[in-house]
Amino acid sequence: MFWSLLAAAVLSRLIWVVWVHPPRDHVFSDMAHYVYRARLVANFEVHPGMREMVWQAWGTHALLAIPMLLMGPGESALEFAGLIWAGCSAATVVLGYLLGVQVLPHGRANGVQAGRPHWPAAALGTVLVVWVPLVSHAGFFISETPYTCVLLAMTLGVVRLIQTGRGAVWTGIFAAFAFVLRPQSAVFLLLLGAAWLWDRRHRDADRIRGSWSRRVNLRVALLFALPLALALALSVIRVRVYTGSFGGVAENGSMNLTAGRCHNIVTRAYSSQSDLESAQRTGEPAADRRISLPGFRALGRKGPEHPLALRPALGGESIDLVGYIGDAKVHREIRKRCYAATGNAGQLRYSVTNMALLWVVARPWPESSDRRAPQLLPLAVRGRDIAAVLAPVSLLGMIIALLGWAQAHSATPAKRDRQAGLGVCALQFLSILIISALFFGAPRLRVPYDPYALLVALALVSRGISWLTDRLRQA
């Protein structure tokens, strides 16, 4: 089953990136920025003070710079990079299958027999082979494709670490890669740390010998955290070099958080107060930087009667500011005005709306802006709708998985380990709900977490089938 899934994944992704939708032919918007920064790195043209180098997390353009360093910044390097993206997408399939083997119930008291497939895991792997967003994203140089792969590798490592106590360093390395690709992975790591502390507390109070936090002792946890600490330190140093001040990993987070808490569609930055006032009166001059959120724009078109109607806190669809568009201090002041205008109830409504945009209203991007391949959008919308239909099952599966993990201390060791692994996957799914509630949701942001949504949904279905089978057998 493993080799069959690997062959299907590699073949489908190669066909996609070589013939159907080569990513080198669809470089626009975010993809163009990643390629531009990668070329700067490959040509050794970066220097202190280049603030654009820290607008987004640095992992994606660093990955793109590797083929450019090896082959030069021309088309051949982009072709090679397309193969890297295809490899990441194909690896996602087999990593998802291996994760399913570790955590999904197989319905046999004596385990999976030699030579027999683990059918729930095989079902997960098969769905991942044909899952529309995973295939489609392989044809764009966006961070989601390598991030999905590395996030799965980290999750599989965490599950094996919990179940065996081994592999802390490699798992930490994958976690560091995930962090520099998309810093939002820190939300899952914080949830995992909280679960570790909770398990240690109840282990000591209830004298549970088989607790997973005994395997993942303080030494193992520090080995896991060491690569992450190095990645964070390097990121902080980069921000200091390029901006002159200390910061996190990327500066677009401040603007994104403001959009999520104010529900403006557009953010515009002007170099001076006079330019801003002139632009508000006459429309000239143009903003130094203008960023629009397609999900909020689609929601704005639905009108005020829609249940998720966009209600900007400051009254208009645009927020204008003076200075750099990612200035954290300026955005903090803007958010204070939004909090005062909406109150707690308005902010809670924003969070619910943000999460809903993971599955509904928002059109899949970058497919919606790909003018060279307009036929992709209907396919991507169908993929979004399928994910929306499965979302209630995934949400229920996540809740049951987390409750089962919290109550698994009295189970057999094998079942307890499997339940802990399933709980880790549920934490991954929970993390994207938290991220979207704070910032905003979009189908593109949801895709790296689709494997976990599918996995907890399959676990719920498997549990239901086992329960029904037992009842029929008793009858």
BATOR-619251 format. One record per residue (C-alpha): x, y, z; chain. Coordinates in Angstrom, 1 decimal, always signed. Layout:
N
ATOM        u        v        w   chaine
ATOM        X        Y        Z        A
...
***
This chain:
475
ATOM        u        v        w   chaine
ATOM     +0.0     +0.0     +0.0        A
ATOM     +2.8     +2.4     +0.9        A
ATOM     +4.6     +1.9     -2.5        A
ATOM     +1.3     +2.1     -4.4        A
ATOM     +0.4     +5.4     -2.8        A
ATOM     +4.0     +6.7     -3.3        A
ATOM     +3.8     +5.8     -7.0        A
ATOM     +0.4     +7.4     -7.5        A
ATOM     +1.5    +10.6     -5.6        A
ATOM     +4.7    +11.0     -7.5        A
ATOM     +3.2    +10.3    -10.9        A
ATOM     +0.2    +12.7    -10.4        A
ATOM     +2.3    +15.5     -9.1        A
ATOM     +4.9    +15.2    -11.9        A
ATOM     +2.2    +15.3    -14.5        A
ATOM     +0.7    +18.3    -12.8        A
ATOM     +3.9    +20.5    -12.5        A
ATOM     +5.5    +19.4    -15.8        A
ATOM     +2.6    +19.4    -18.2        A
ATOM     -0.7    +20.6    -16.7        A
ATOM     +0.3    +23.6    -14.5        A
ATOM     +4.0    +24.3    -14.3        A
ATOM     +4.6    +26.7    -11.4        A
ATOM     +7.2    +28.6    -13.4        A
ATOM     +4.5    +29.8    -15.7        A
ATOM     +2.3    +31.1    -12.9        A
ATOM     +4.5    +33.5    -11.0        A
ATOM     +2.4    +36.4     -9.7        A
ATOM     +1.4    +38.1     -6.4        A
ATOM     +2.9    +36.2     -3.4        A
ATOM     +4.7    +33.8     -5.7        A
ATOM     +6.4    +36.7     -7.5        A
ATOM     +7.6    +38.1     -4.2        A
ATOM     +9.0    +34.7     -3.1        A
ATOM    +10.9    +34.3     -6.4        A
ATOM    +12.1    +37.9     -6.3        A
ATOM    +13.6    +37.5     -2.8        A
ATOM    +15.0    +34.1     -3.7        A
ATOM    +16.9    +35.7     -6.6        A
ATOM    +18.3    +38.4     -4.3        A
ATOM    +19.6    +35.7     -2.0        A
ATOM    +21.0    +33.6     -4.8        A
ATOM    +22.8    +36.6     -6.4        A
ATOM    +24.1    +37.8     -3.0        A
ATOM    +22.4    +41.1     -3.4        A
ATOM    +20.9    +41.4     +0.1        A
ATOM    +22.2    +43.9     +2.6        A
ATOM    +21.2    +45.3     +6.0        A
ATOM    +18.2    +47.6     +5.9        A
ATOM    +16.3    +45.7     +3.1        A
ATOM    +13.0    +45.7     +5.0        A
ATOM    +11.2    +43.8     +2.2        A
ATOM    +13.2    +40.7     +3.2        A
ATOM    +11.2    +40.3     +6.4        A
ATOM     +7.8    +41.1     +5.1        A
ATOM     +7.0    +37.4     +4.9        A
ATOM     +8.6    +34.4     +6.7        A
ATOM    +11.9    +33.5     +5.1        A
ATOM    +11.7    +29.7     +4.8        A
ATOM    +10.0    +29.7     +1.4        A
ATOM    +12.3    +32.1     -0.4        A
ATOM    +15.3    +30.3     +1.2        A
ATOM    +14.0    +27.0     -0.3        A
ATOM    +13.5    +28.6     -3.7        A
ATOM    +17.0    +30.0     -3.5        A
ATOM    +18.6    +26.6     -3.4        A
ATOM    +18.0    +25.6     -7.1        A
ATOM    +18.9    +29.2     -8.1        A
ATOM    +22.3    +28.9     -6.3        A
ATOM    +22.9    +25.5     -8.0        A
ATOM    +21.7    +26.4    -11.5        A
ATOM    +21.5    +30.2    -11.7        A
ATOM    +18.4    +32.4    -11.5        A
ATOM    +17.0    +31.4    -14.9        A
ATOM    +14.1    +29.3    -16.1        A
ATOM    +16.0    +26.0    -15.4        A
ATOM    +16.1    +26.8    -11.7        A
ATOM    +12.4    +27.4    -11.6        A
ATOM    +11.8    +24.1    -13.4        A
ATOM    +13.9    +22.4    -10.7        A
ATOM    +12.0    +24.3     -8.0        A
ATOM     +8.8    +23.0     -9.5        A
ATOM    +10.1    +19.4     -9.0        A
ATOM    +10.8    +20.3     -5.4        A
ATOM     +7.3    +21.5     -4.9        A
ATOM     +6.0    +18.3     -6.6        A
ATOM     +8.2    +16.2     -4.3        A
ATOM     +6.8    +18.0     -1.2        A
ATOM     +3.2    +17.4     -2.4        A
ATOM     +3.9    +13.7     -3.1        A
ATOM     +5.6    +13.3     +0.3        A
ATOM     +2.5    +14.7     +1.9        A
ATOM     +0.5    +11.7     +0.7        A
ATOM     +2.8     +9.0     +2.1        A
ATOM     +3.4    +11.0     +5.3        A
ATOM     -0.3    +11.2     +5.8        A
ATOM     -0.6     +7.5     +5.2        A
ATOM     +2.1     +6.7     +7.8        A
ATOM     +0.5     +9.0    +10.3        A
ATOM     -2.8     +7.2     +9.8        A
ATOM     -1.1     +3.9    +10.5        A
ATOM     +0.2     +5.3    +13.8        A
ATOM     -3.1     +6.8    +15.1        A
ATOM     -6.2     +5.5    +13.3        A
ATOM     -8.1     +2.6    +14.8        A
ATOM     -7.9     -0.5    +12.6        A
ATOM    -10.7     -2.5    +14.2        A
ATOM     -8.7     -5.7    +14.9        A
ATOM     -8.0     -6.9    +18.4        A
ATOM     -4.6     -8.3    +17.5        A
ATOM     -3.5     -5.4    +15.3        A
ATOM     -2.9     -5.4    +11.5        A
ATOM     -1.8     -8.7    +10.2        A
ATOM     +1.3     -9.0     +8.2        A
ATOM     +0.7     -8.4     +4.5        A
ATOM     -2.8     -6.9     +5.1        A
ATOM     -3.4     -3.2     +4.6        A
ATOM     -4.3     -0.8     +7.3        A
ATOM     -7.6     +0.1     +5.6        A
ATOM     -8.4     +3.4     +7.4        A
ATOM     -4.8     +4.7     +6.7        A
ATOM     -5.1     +3.5     +3.1        A
ATOM     -8.3     +5.4     +2.7        A
ATOM     -6.6     +8.5     +4.1        A
ATOM     -3.7     +8.1     +1.7        A
ATOM     -6.0     +7.6     -1.3        A
ATOM     -8.0    +10.7     -0.5        A
ATOM     -4.8    +12.7     -0.2        A
ATOM     -3.7    +11.5     -3.6        A
ATOM     -6.7    +13.1     -5.3        A
ATOM     -7.4    +15.9     -2.8        A
ATOM     -7.9    +18.9     -5.1        A
ATOM     -6.2    +21.7     -3.1        A
ATOM     -3.0    +19.6     -2.5        A
ATOM     -2.7    +18.9     -6.2        A
ATOM     -3.5    +22.4     -7.3        A
ATOM     -1.1    +24.1     -4.8        A
ATOM     +1.8    +22.0     -6.2        A
ATOM     +1.5    +24.2     -9.3        A
ATOM     +2.2    +27.5     -7.4        A
ATOM     +5.4    +28.7     -5.6        A
ATOM     +3.5    +29.3     -2.4        A
ATOM     +4.5    +28.4     +1.1        A
ATOM     +1.6    +26.0     +1.8        A
ATOM     +3.0    +23.1     -0.3        A
ATOM     +6.4    +22.7     +1.6        A
ATOM     +4.7    +23.7     +4.8        A
ATOM     +2.1    +20.9     +4.5        A
ATOM     +4.9    +18.4     +4.0        A
ATOM     +7.1    +19.5     +6.8        A
ATOM     +4.2    +20.0     +9.2        A
ATOM     +3.1    +16.3     +8.6        A
ATOM     +6.7    +15.2     +9.1        A
ATOM     +6.8    +17.0    +12.4        A
ATOM     +3.4    +15.7    +13.5        A
ATOM     +4.5    +12.1    +12.6        A
ATOM     +7.7    +12.6    +14.6        A
ATOM     +5.8    +14.0    +17.6        A
ATOM     +3.4    +11.0    +17.5        A
ATOM     +6.3     +8.6    +17.4        A
ATOM     +8.1    +10.6    +20.1        A
ATOM     +5.0    +10.3    +22.4        A
ATOM     +4.7     +6.6    +21.7        A
ATOM     +8.3     +5.6    +21.9        A
ATOM    +10.3     +8.5    +23.4        A
ATOM    +12.7     +8.4    +20.4        A
ATOM    +13.5    +10.9    +17.6        A
ATOM    +13.4    +14.2    +19.6        A
ATOM    +16.2    +15.9    +17.6        A
ATOM    +14.8    +15.0    +14.1        A
ATOM    +11.3    +16.0    +15.2        A
ATOM    +12.7    +19.3    +16.5        A
ATOM    +14.4    +19.9    +13.2        A
ATOM    +11.2    +19.4    +11.2        A
ATOM     +9.4    +21.7    +13.7        A
ATOM    +12.1    +24.4    +13.1        A
ATOM    +11.6    +24.1     +9.3        A
ATOM     +7.9    +24.4     +9.7        A
ATOM     +8.3    +27.4    +11.9        A
ATOM    +10.5    +29.3     +9.4        A
ATOM     +8.1    +28.4     +6.6        A
ATOM     +5.0    +29.6     +8.5        A
ATOM     +5.4    +30.9    +12.1        A
ATOM     +1.8    +30.0    +12.8        A
ATOM     +3.1    +26.5    +13.6        A
ATOM     +4.0    +28.0    +17.0        A
ATOM     +0.3    +27.8    +18.0        A
ATOM     +0.3    +24.0    +17.7        A
ATOM     +3.6    +23.8    +19.6        A
ATOM     +2.2    +25.9    +22.4        A
ATOM     -0.9    +23.6    +22.6        A
ATOM     +1.4    +20.6    +22.6        A
ATOM     +3.4    +22.1    +25.5        A
ATOM     +0.3    +22.7    +27.4        A
ATOM     -0.8    +19.1    +26.9        A
ATOM     +2.6    +17.9    +28.1        A
ATOM     +2.4    +20.0    +31.3        A
ATOM     -1.2    +18.8    +31.9        A
ATOM     -0.1    +15.2    +31.5        A
ATOM     +2.8    +15.6    +33.8        A
ATOM     +0.6    +17.1    +36.5        A
ATOM     -2.0    +14.3    +36.3        A
ATOM     +0.7    +11.6    +36.0        A
ATOM     +2.2    +12.7    +39.3        A
ATOM     -1.2    +13.2    +41.0        A
ATOM     -2.7     +9.9    +39.8        A
ATOM     +0.5     +7.9    +39.7        A
ATOM     +0.1     +6.8    +36.1        A
ATOM     +3.0     +4.7    +35.0        A
ATOM     +2.3     +4.6    +31.3        A
ATOM     +1.9     +8.3    +30.8        A
ATOM     +3.5     +9.6    +27.6        A
ATOM     +5.2    +12.5    +29.5        A
ATOM     +7.3     +9.9    +31.3        A
ATOM     +8.8     +9.0    +27.9        A
ATOM     +9.0    +12.6    +26.9        A
ATOM    +10.9    +13.7    +30.0        A
ATOM    +12.6    +17.1    +30.4        A
ATOM    +15.8    +16.0    +28.6        A
ATOM    +13.8    +14.8    +25.6        A
ATOM    +11.7    +17.9    +25.6        A
ATOM    +14.8    +20.1    +25.6        A
ATOM    +16.3    +18.1    +22.7        A
ATOM    +13.1    +18.7    +20.8        A
ATOM    +13.1    +22.4    +21.6        A
ATOM    +16.8    +23.1    +20.7        A
ATOM    +16.4    +23.3    +16.9        A
ATOM    +13.3    +25.5    +17.4        A
ATOM    +15.2    +27.9    +19.7        A
ATOM    +18.0    +28.1    +17.1        A
ATOM    +15.4    +28.9    +14.3        A
ATOM    +13.8    +31.6    +16.4        A
ATOM    +17.1    +33.1    +17.3        A
ATOM    +18.1    +33.2    +13.6        A
ATOM    +14.8    +34.8    +12.7        A
ATOM    +15.1    +37.5    +15.4        A
ATOM    +18.6    +38.3    +14.2        A
ATOM    +17.4    +38.6    +10.6        A
ATOM    +14.7    +41.1    +11.6        A
ATOM    +17.3    +43.1    +13.5        A
ATOM    +19.6    +43.2    +10.5        A
ATOM    +17.0    +44.1     +8.0        A
ATOM    +14.8    +46.5    +10.0        A
ATOM    +17.2    +47.8    +12.7        A
ATOM    +14.9    +46.7    +15.5        A
ATOM    +14.1    +43.4    +17.2        A
ATOM    +11.0    +41.5    +16.1        A
ATOM     +9.6    +38.1    +15.4        A
ATOM     +9.9    +36.3    +12.1        A
ATOM     +7.9    +38.4     +9.6        A
ATOM     +6.2    +41.9     +9.6        A
ATOM     +3.1    +41.0     +7.7        A
ATOM     +1.6    +39.5    +10.9        A
ATOM     +0.8    +43.0    +12.3        A
ATOM     -1.2    +43.9     +9.3        A
ATOM     -3.0    +40.6     +9.1        A
ATOM     -4.0    +40.8    +12.8        A
ATOM     -5.4    +44.3    +12.2        A
ATOM     -7.5    +43.0     +9.3        A
ATOM     -8.8    +40.2    +11.4        A
ATOM     -9.8    +42.5    +14.3        A
ATOM    -11.1    +45.4    +12.2        A
ATOM    -12.5    +43.6     +9.1        A
ATOM    -11.1    +46.0     +6.6        A
ATOM    -10.7    +44.7     +3.0        A
ATOM     -7.8    +47.0     +2.0        A
ATOM     -4.8    +48.3     +3.9        A
ATOM     -3.0    +51.3     +2.3        A
ATOM     +0.3    +52.9     +3.4        A
ATOM     +1.4    +56.5     +2.5        A
ATOM     +4.8    +58.1     +3.0        A
ATOM     +3.4    +61.3     +4.6        A
ATOM     +0.2    +62.7     +6.2        A
ATOM     -0.2    +65.2     +3.3        A
ATOM     -0.1    +62.3     +0.8        A
ATOM     -2.8    +60.5     +2.8        A
ATOM     -5.0    +63.5     +3.0        A
ATOM     -4.6    +64.3     -0.6        A
ATOM     -5.4    +60.7     -1.6        A
ATOM     -8.6    +60.7     +0.5        A
ATOM     -9.7    +63.9     -1.2        A
ATOM     -8.7    +63.4     -4.8        A
ATOM     -7.5    +59.8     -5.1        A
ATOM     -4.0    +60.9     -5.8        A
ATOM     -1.2    +60.0     -5.1        A
ATOM     -1.3    +56.3     -5.2        A
ATOM     -0.5    +54.4     -2.0        A
ATOM     +3.2    +53.4     -1.5        A
ATOM     +1.8    +49.9     -0.6        A
ATOM     -1.7    +48.5     -1.0        A
ATOM     -2.8    +45.0     +0.2        A
ATOM     -6.2    +43.5     -0.3        A
ATOM     -7.8    +40.4     +1.3        A
ATOM     -9.8    +38.5     -1.3        A
ATOM    -11.8    +36.6     +1.4        A
ATOM    -13.1    +39.8     +3.0        A
ATOM    -13.8    +41.3     -0.4        A
ATOM    -15.9    +38.3     -1.4        A
ATOM    -17.8    +38.6     +1.9        A
ATOM    -18.4    +42.3     +1.3        A
ATOM    -20.1    +41.5     -2.0        A
ATOM    -22.7    +39.4     -0.1        A
ATOM    -24.3    +42.5     +1.3        A
ATOM    -25.5    +43.4     +4.8        A
ATOM    -28.2    +40.8     +4.9        A
ATOM    -25.8    +37.9     +4.8        A
ATOM    -25.3    +36.0     +8.2        A
ATOM    -21.6    +36.6     +8.0        A
ATOM    -21.9    +40.2     +6.6        A
ATOM    -18.8    +42.2     +6.7        A
ATOM    -19.1    +45.0     +9.2        A
ATOM    -15.8    +47.0     +9.2        A
ATOM    -15.1    +48.4    +12.7        A
ATOM    -14.0    +51.8    +11.4        A
ATOM    -16.8    +52.2     +8.9        A
ATOM    -15.0    +51.9     +5.5        A
ATOM    -13.5    +49.0     +3.5        A
ATOM    -10.0    +50.6     +3.7        A
ATOM     -7.6    +51.5     +6.5        A
ATOM     -5.0    +54.1     +5.6        A
ATOM     -1.9    +54.7     +7.6        A
ATOM     +1.3    +56.8     +7.4        A
ATOM     +4.6    +55.0     +7.3        A
ATOM     +5.5    +51.4     +6.6        A
ATOM     +2.6    +49.1     +6.1        A
ATOM     +3.9    +46.5     +8.6        A
ATOM     +4.7    +48.9    +11.4        A
ATOM     +3.6    +47.1    +14.5        A
ATOM     +3.3    +50.2    +16.7        A
ATOM     +0.9    +51.9    +14.2        A
ATOM     -1.2    +48.7    +13.9        A
ATOM     -1.5    +48.4    +17.7        A
ATOM     -3.1    +51.9    +17.8        A
ATOM     -5.5    +51.1    +14.9        A
ATOM     -6.6    +47.9    +16.7        A
ATOM     -7.3    +49.8    +19.9        A
ATOM     -9.8    +51.9    +17.9        A
ATOM    -11.4    +48.8    +16.5        A
ATOM    -11.7    +47.1    +19.9        A
ATOM    -13.4    +50.3    +21.2        A
ATOM    -15.8    +50.5    +18.2        A
ATOM    -16.9    +46.8    +18.3        A
ATOM    -16.7    +45.7    +21.9        A
ATOM    -16.3    +42.1    +23.0        A
ATOM    -19.5    +40.9    +21.2        A
ATOM    -18.3    +42.4    +17.9        A
ATOM    -14.9    +40.9    +18.2        A
ATOM    -16.4    +37.5    +19.0        A
ATOM    -18.6    +37.8    +15.8        A
ATOM    -15.4    +38.6    +13.9        A
ATOM    -13.8    +35.5    +15.1        A
ATOM    -16.7    +33.3    +14.1        A
ATOM    -16.8    +34.9    +10.7        A
ATOM    -13.0    +34.4    +10.3        A
ATOM    -13.3    +30.7    +11.0        A
ATOM    -16.2    +30.3     +8.6        A
ATOM    -14.1    +31.7     +5.8        A
ATOM    -12.0    +28.6     +5.9        A
ATOM    -14.8    +26.7     +4.2        A
ATOM    -17.4    +29.1     +2.8        A
ATOM    -17.7    +32.4     +0.8        A
ATOM    -14.0    +33.0     +0.2        A
ATOM    -12.9    +31.9     -3.2        A
ATOM     -9.8    +29.7     -3.4        A
ATOM     -6.7    +31.7     -4.0        A
ATOM     -4.3    +31.7     -5.9        A
ATOM     -6.6    +29.9     -8.4        A
ATOM     -9.0    +32.8     -8.4        A
ATOM     -6.3    +35.2     -9.6        A
ATOM     -4.6    +32.8    -12.1        A
ATOM     -5.6    +34.4    -15.4        A
ATOM     -3.5    +32.0    -17.4        A
ATOM     -5.4    +29.0    -16.1        A
ATOM     -9.0    +30.1    -15.5        A
ATOM    -10.2    +26.5    -15.7        A
ATOM     -8.7    +25.8    -12.3        A
ATOM    -11.1    +28.0    -10.4        A
ATOM    -14.3    +25.8    -10.8        A
ATOM    -12.2    +22.8     -9.8        A
ATOM    -10.8    +24.6     -6.7        A
ATOM    -14.3    +25.8     -5.7        A
ATOM    -15.6    +22.2     -5.9        A
ATOM    -12.7    +21.2     -3.6        A
ATOM    -13.6    +23.9     -1.2        A
ATOM    -17.2    +22.8     -1.1        A
ATOM    -16.3    +19.2     -0.5        A
ATOM    -14.1    +20.3     +2.5        A
ATOM    -17.1    +22.4     +3.8        A
ATOM    -19.4    +19.3     +3.7        A
ATOM    -16.8    +17.3     +5.7        A
ATOM    -16.1    +20.1     +8.2        A
ATOM    -18.9    +19.2    +10.7        A
ATOM    -17.7    +15.6    +10.8        A
ATOM    -14.1    +16.8    +11.3        A
ATOM    -15.1    +19.3    +14.1        A
ATOM    -17.0    +16.5    +15.9        A
ATOM    -14.1    +14.1    +15.4        A
ATOM    -11.6    +16.7    +16.8        A
ATOM    -13.7    +17.1    +20.0        A
ATOM    -14.1    +13.4    +20.5        A
ATOM    -10.4    +12.8    +19.9        A
ATOM     -9.4    +15.4    +22.4        A
ATOM    -11.8    +14.1    +25.0        A
ATOM    -10.6    +10.6    +24.4        A
ATOM     -7.0    +11.7    +24.9        A
ATOM     -7.9    +13.4    +28.2        A
ATOM     -9.7    +10.2    +29.4        A
ATOM     -7.3     +7.6    +28.1        A
ATOM     -5.3     +7.0    +31.3        A
ATOM     -7.3     +3.8    +32.2        A
ATOM     -7.0     +2.3    +28.7        A
ATOM     -4.5     -0.4    +27.6        A
ATOM     -1.0     +0.9    +26.8        A
ATOM     -1.5     +0.4    +23.0        A
ATOM     -4.9     +2.1    +22.9        A
ATOM     -3.6     +4.9    +25.1        A
ATOM     -0.7     +5.6    +22.8        A
ATOM     -2.9     +5.5    +19.7        A
ATOM     -5.4     +7.9    +21.4        A
ATOM     -2.5    +10.2    +22.3        A
ATOM     -1.4    +10.2    +18.7        A
ATOM     -4.9    +11.0    +17.5        A
ATOM     -5.1    +13.8    +20.1        A
ATOM     -1.9    +15.3    +18.6        A
ATOM     -3.6    +15.4    +15.2        A
ATOM     -6.7    +17.0    +16.7        A
ATOM     -4.5    +19.7    +18.2        A
ATOM     -3.2    +20.4    +14.7        A
ATOM     -6.7    +20.9    +13.5        A
ATOM     -7.6    +23.0    +16.6        A
ATOM     -4.6    +25.2    +15.9        A
ATOM     -5.9    +26.4    +12.5        A
ATOM     -9.2    +27.2    +14.1        A
ATOM     -7.5    +29.4    +16.7        A
ATOM     -5.2    +31.0    +14.0        A
ATOM     -8.2    +31.9    +11.8        A
ATOM    -10.3    +33.2    +14.7        A
ATOM     -7.5    +35.6    +15.6        A
ATOM     -6.5    +36.6    +12.1        A
ATOM     -8.7    +35.5     +9.3        A
ATOM     -9.6    +32.4     +7.4        A
ATOM     -9.2    +31.4     +3.7        A
ATOM     -9.2    +28.1     +1.8        A
ATOM     -5.5    +28.4     +1.1        A
ATOM     -4.7    +28.8     +4.8        A
ATOM     -6.8    +25.7     +5.6        A
ATOM     -5.2    +23.3     +3.2        A
ATOM     -2.1    +22.4     +5.2        A
ATOM     -4.5    +21.2     +8.0        A
ATOM     -6.8    +19.3     +5.7        A
ATOM     -4.9    +16.0     +6.4        A
ATOM     -5.7    +16.3    +10.1        A
ATOM     -9.3    +17.2     +9.4        A
ATOM     -9.6    +14.2     +7.2        A
ATOM     -7.9    +12.0     +9.7        A
ATOM    -10.0    +12.9    +12.7        A
ATOM    -13.1    +12.5    +10.5        A
ATOM    -12.0     +9.0     +9.5        A
ATOM    -11.3     +8.1    +13.1        A
ATOM    -14.9     +9.2    +14.0        A
ATOM    -16.3     +7.1    +11.1        A
ATOM    -14.2     +4.1    +12.0        A
ATOM    -15.4     +4.4    +15.6        A
ATOM    -19.0     +4.5    +14.4        A
ATOM    -18.6     +1.5    +12.2        A
ATOM    -16.9     -0.5    +15.0        A
ATOM    -19.8     +0.4    +17.4        A
ATOM    -22.4     -0.6    +14.8        A
ATOM    -20.6     -3.8    +14.0        A
ATOM    -20.4     -4.7    +17.7        A
ATOM    -24.2     -4.0    +18.2        A
ATOM    -25.1     -6.1    +15.2        A
ATOM    -22.9     -9.0    +16.4        A
ATOM    -24.5     -8.9    +19.8        A
ATOM    -27.9     -8.9    +18.2        A
***
